[in-house]
């Protein structure tokens, strides 16, 4: 009766039609689609831990002039083109908008250009320069847009807002006027791979943690520019129904939630808690760290104790963003700091968090430079340093641990005054 014909089973089993690959497009608004790629695998993003993966978002607008907004990282080129083909023949795309030239969004441009051959590659003035420097293609049909310039697609209109140094010189936003969608490049995103595409479909605690981590590790340095940008958008009175960033989910249920968070983060408003961040060699500095933490608790200050040997620098920076006091602990090694503390301070100093109370402590054998070096790093970041620092030779005894407790209490008292708006002078 009915079994497969011998010798033909493999051919029959693996035969499929192109339409079998069709998936339901993700629609943001009428004729506006997400066509990006989900990266479930990446765990490091130039030094930033991405335990939950990421996405490379691209968007397709179907109109008289079909427009692709942003592309994807080069290995995901096939996924991008597959999603586009489920909606339209890629050859029918007229315009490509490049909001940001960093390679996770433009890496597939040479392949995309070969397949699509668009009428225009729309970019900012600095975007044009960056595209030339990355791909060395002078014959691409560049169309450089000025801030506020509009391009009519037919029924829909694009408006462009230059956002230099958020977080590259080329960065810009694209605003879809009729649908009130802000395509926000690397702003308002997060590294989060999910099967869902919208903010109201995912766990809110996870979403806001990853959004916080994203700001802390990418945008903290540019907080003054973020502050100006938000003021400018508010001044323009743009109605924003949806924010579509280049990483993570699309904010459709409450885009104001992430805008409000950015408004708070860019002002460096801490939440009143302290971090005791330390590294240790033979556990002496660890003993001191725990005693400092006890002193903070005596003053009613919530704290986190973060050992750099088990906490990734990007996770620590996520806590730094909303902390109000930073207490650093490290022993001295070779007239300097342990490598993990030195590396963390280089990382944190590059991001330049501000508006923090700071103090330092550490054990040493015969020289003891680590405390001085940590204080210097915090001074460069303009922390309010409330104590000259505490050093203990070799292993702390009970009396010295009491001094560590008192250091924590001192930081706690200073922090309470700081949060109350009292003027505090740095001791260094």
N, C-alpha and C positions, 0 to 999 in steps of 0.2 A: 504494500500500500504506500502511503505517502512518505518516503524518506528522501533525503537529498541524493542526487545522482553522484555516484563515486567519481572523484576527479574534478567535480565542479563546485564542491562545497565552499572552498575558500573564495572563489570568484563571486559566488552568490552572497556569501556572508558579508563581504566588505564592499558591496556595491551600494552607492548612495547617490542621490541627486543633489545639486547645488542648493536647492530650496530646503533640504534637510538641515543646512547650517544656519538658516534664518532664525534670529532671536528677536524678541519683542524690543524695539528701541526704547530707550529711556528718554521721555519727553519732559522738558522743563516748562514749556509753554507751547502754544500752537506753532508747529514748524521750527521748534528750537530743541535740539537733542544733545544729550551727553554721548560722546563717542570715544571716550578715553580708555585707559588701560589700568587694570588693578595689578599691583606688584605685591604678591603675598610673601615674597621670599626675602627681600632686602632687610638687613638688620643693622646696617650702618650707613649713615648719610653724611659723608665727610666729617666723621668724628662725633656724630649725633646718633645715639642708639635708637633704632626704629623697631622695637620689639613687635609692633603690630603691623609692620609693612607700610605701604603707602599706595597712593594712586597718582597717575599722571593724567590730569583731566584735559580733555579737548571738547569743543562744542561745535555743532553744525547748525547753521541757520539756512533754512530753505526759503528762498525768495526769488525775485527776478535775477538778482545777483546772489548765487549760492556762496556762502561764506563759511570757512573753517577758522575757528578761533583757537589758536595754539595747536601744537602737535605733541608728540610724546618722546620719551627716551628711546634711543635707537633700537634696543632689543625688542621693543613693543610696537614697532612699526606695523607688523602684520596684524596685530590685534586692532590697532586704530583703523587700518584700511578695511578690515573685515566688518567692523561696526558701521563704517561709512557705507559700504556696499549693501548692507541690509536696509539702507534708507535711499540711496541714490548712487548712480554711477559716479565714481570719483572724478572722472574726466569732466563732469558738469560743474565742478566747483570753480567759481570765478575768482574769489579773493581768499587769501590766507592772511589772517591777522596774527602777528607775532607780538604778544604782550611782553615777553621776557625771553632772552636769548640763552639763558643757562641751559646746559645740555640735557637736563632731565625733561625740558620742554621743547627743545629745538633739535635734539640729536638726530631725529629722523627726517629733518628738513630736506637733505639731498635726495633721499628716496621718494619722499612725498612730492617734491618739485618735479621729479622725473615722471611720476605717474599722473600728476594732476595738470601740470603746466598752466598755472593760473594766470589771469590777466594782471593781477596785482599782488604784491607782498607788502602788506600794510604794517608799518612800524614807526616808532618814534625816531627822532633825529639820532639819538644815541644808539637806538636799536639798529639802525642802518649801519652805523660804524661797527657795532658788535657782530652783526651778521657777516660783514665783510672780513673781519678779523678771524671769525670762527670757520667760515666755509670758503672764503676766497672766491666767491662767485659774483663778479661784477656785472654779469649779464642777466641776473634775476630782475624781474620787473618791479623794482622797489617803488613804493609810494609812501613817502615820508609825511606823516600827519603832524600838525601843530596842535598844542593843547586847545581843546574846545572845538576843533574841526569836526564837521559832520560829513558822513558818507551815506547817501541814500541807496538802499538795496532794492527798493520797489515799494513794498508796503511797510518795511521796517527801516529804521535809521540807527546808525552807529555814531556815538559821540566818544571822543577820546580825552582822557585825563592823564597827563604826564605825572609819574610818581618816581622821579629820580631818586636813587639810593634807597628804594624800598623793594628789594634790597640791593639791586644793581643799578648802575647809571642808566640802563636802557629801559627800565621798568615803566609800564603804563597800564592803566585800566581802560577797558572798553565798556561802554554803557549802551545797552539796547533800549532805546527811548520808549518805544510803544509797549514793550513788555516789562519795563522797569527792572531789568536784570543787569547787575553789575558783574562783569567778568573781571575778577580782581587779581589776576596773576598770582603771585606768591603770598599776597596778603589774605588774612582771614582763613587760612587753611590749617591743615594738620596732617601728620603722617599717620594714616589710618586706612588699612585695607579692609573693606567690608563688601558683602554682597549687596548692601543697601547703598543708595545714592543720596539720600536726603536726611537732614538733621533730625526730623521727627521719627525716623525709622531706627535710630540707634540708641544705645544706652547713653543717657545724658552725662553721667559721671565720667565715663570713658571719653566721651566726646570733649568735654570741657578740660579734662586732664591733658589730653593730647593737644588741644588748642593752646593751653597754657604752656606746655612744653615747647611747642612750635614757636610761640612768641619769645619765650625765654632764651632759646638757643639760636634764633635767627634774627629776631627784630629788636631785641633789647638795645643794642648799640644804636639803632636808628629811632629811638623813642622820641627825640625832639621833632624829627620829621613826621613821625606818625601823628603826633599832636597837631602839627600844622595841617596835615592832610585831612584829618577828621574835622578840624575847624573849617577848612575850605569846602569840604563836601556839605557841611551843615549850612555854610553861607550860600552855596549854590542851590540849596533846598531841593536836592534831587530826591524824588520819591523812589525808594528802593524796596521792591517787592521780594527780590531774591538776590543772594550773593553767590556767585559761582566761581570759586577759587581754582587754582591749578593743582592743589593737593587736597585729598580728603573728600568730605561730603559737601553737598550744596545746601546752603542755608535758605530754606523756603518757609518754614513755619514761623520763625522769629529772627530775621536778620539783625534786628536791633540788639539781640542778646550778645552777639560777638562784637558788634560795634561798641557797645557799652563796656565790654571787657577790655577791648583795646584802649578805650578812653581811660580806664583805670590803670592799666599796665603802663601806658606811655607816661603817666604822671608819677610812676615809681611809688605808688601808694602801698606800703606794706600793711600786713594784717595784724601786726603786733606780736608775732611769734619770733623765736630765736632759733638759729641753727648753730650747733657745735659741730664743726667740720674738722676732722682730724685724720692723721695717719700716724702709725706707731711702729716701732722697731721691736722692742722687747717689753712692750705693754706699759711702760712707765707713762708715756703720754696718754695712753688709753685710760689709765687710772686718773690722771689729771682731768681728762675730758669728762669723765663721769662725775667727778667732784664739782667741776664748773657747772654741769647740768643740774646737780642738786641745789647749788646756789641760785640758779635761775628759778627753779621750782619754789624755793623758799620765798621768793618775791612774787609768786603767782604768775610767772611767765611760762607759757607753753613753749616747748622746745622740741627739736628733733636732733638726735645724735647720729651723725652720718660718718661712718668709717669709709674712707676713700678706697680701701682695699675691696670693699663689697658693694659700693655704690658708684655707678657710672657717672662721669662728670656731667653729662647732659641731664641726668635725673637730678643731680644735686643742683644744677642751675635752675631747674624747674622750681625747686623749693626756694632758691635764692630770690627769684623774681618777686615773690610775695612775702618774703621774710623782712623783718624790720631790724634785726640784729644778726651779725655774723661774727662768731667767735672761732678763730682758727687755731688748731693745735698741731705741732709737728716737732719731732726731735731734729737735732742737727746732724747732718751727715756730710763729711768732707767740706766743712766750713759753709755748708749750704743747707738745703732742705732735702727731704726724701723726694725721689722722682715723682711720685704720684701727686704730692702737694705742689711741687714746682709746676707740673703739667697742668694741674687744675687751676692754679693761680694765673698761668699764662692764658688759659681758656677763658676764665672769668674776666680777667683784665681786658681781653679783646672785646668782650660784650659790654663792658662798662656799666654794670648796674650802679645805681646811685641811691641816695637817701637812706643810708643804713648806719646803724651804730656798729662799731667794730672793736675787737680786742683780740689778743693773741697770747698763746702760752706754748710751752714745750720743754721737754727734757733735753739734756745734753751730757756729753762726757767731759770735754776739756775746752771747748771754745764757745759754743752756744749762739751762733749767728742766726738760727732759724727764726726766732721771734722778731728780730730786727728786720729781716727780709719780708716776713709776712706783714708787719706793720707798714713797711714801705709800699708794698703792693696795695694795701687798703688806702693808704694816703694818696696814692696816685689815682685811685678810684673815687677820691673825695668822700670816703666814709668819715663819720664822726668818731674818731678813735678816743675811747673814754678811759683807757688805761695804758700805761707805758709797756705793759706786758709782764708775764710771769715766767721765770725760768727755774727749773729744778735740776740739780746735777744727779745723774744716774737714776736711782729709784726713790720716789717720794716717800717720806715718812708721814706719820699722822699729822704732825703740825703743819707740814707743807701742803697736805691735802686740805687742811682747814683754810689755808691761804687760797687754794683753788676754789673752794666753796665761796669764800668772800669775794673772789673775782667774779664769780657768777652772780652773786647778790649785787655787786656794784654795777655790772652790766644791766641787770634787771631793773634797778632803781633808775639808772640813766635812761633806759628804754621807756619806762613809764613817763618820765619827764619829756622825752622826745616825742612820744605819741600824743602828749597833752599840748604840744606846740611850744614848749619852752625852748629858749635858745640855749643850745649846748655847744660849748667850745671844745674842739678837738685838742687833746693833750700833746699831739705831735704836729 
